[in-house]
């Protein structure tokens, strides 16, 4: 292999690594935004109807965990939908 071929191959590997890094950052941002949105939406939910002591640390932890679960599932849907739409785009 010549030096030019090796340089071109290294540039393509570097570009792919950068693209993967950018995708990772995008996925993290989407997850954080969805978890925050789920937490914000759950603030209007009346946990006092279902819990004995809604101000306890356990109830607060439950709110955080439910926010993470709902936010993660929502983010996963958005990321999958984005991925699927990019796959369809490649068909055309």
ZIRAVEN-V884040 format. One record per residue. RES is the residue in three letters. BURIAL is b if it has 9 or more other ideal C-beta (glycine too) atoms within 8 Angstrom, else e. Layout:
RES|BURIAL ; RES|BURIAL
//
This chain:
UNK|e ; UNK|e ; UNK|e ; UNK|e ; UNK|e ; UNK|b ; UNK|e ; UNK|e ; UNK|e ; UNK|e ; UNK|e ; UNK|e ; UNK|e ; UNK|e ; UNK|e ; UNK|e ; UNK|e ; UNK|e ; UNK|e ; UNK|e ; UNK|e ; UNK|e ; UNK|e ; UNK|e ; UNK|e ; UNK|e ; UNK|b ; UNK|e ; UNK|e ; UNK|b ; UNK|b ; UNK|e ; UNK|b ; UNK|b ; UNK|b ; UNK|b ; UNK|b ; UNK|b ; UNK|b ; UNK|e ; UNK|b ; UNK|b ; UNK|e ; UNK|e ; UNK|e ; UNK|e ; UNK|b ; UNK|e ; UNK|e ; UNK|e ; UNK|b ; UNK|e ; UNK|e ; UNK|e ; UNK|e ; UNK|e ; UNK|e ; UNK|e ; UNK|b ; UNK|b ; UNK|e ; UNK|b ; UNK|b ; UNK|b ; UNK|e ; UNK|b ; UNK|b ; UNK|b ; UNK|e ; UNK|b ; UNK|b ; UNK|b ; UNK|e ; UNK|b ; UNK|b ; UNK|e ; UNK|e ; UNK|b ; UNK|b ; UNK|e ; UNK|e ; UNK|e ; UNK|e ; UNK|e ; UNK|e ; UNK|e ; UNK|e ; UNK|e ; UNK|e ; UNK|e ; UNK|e ; UNK|e
//
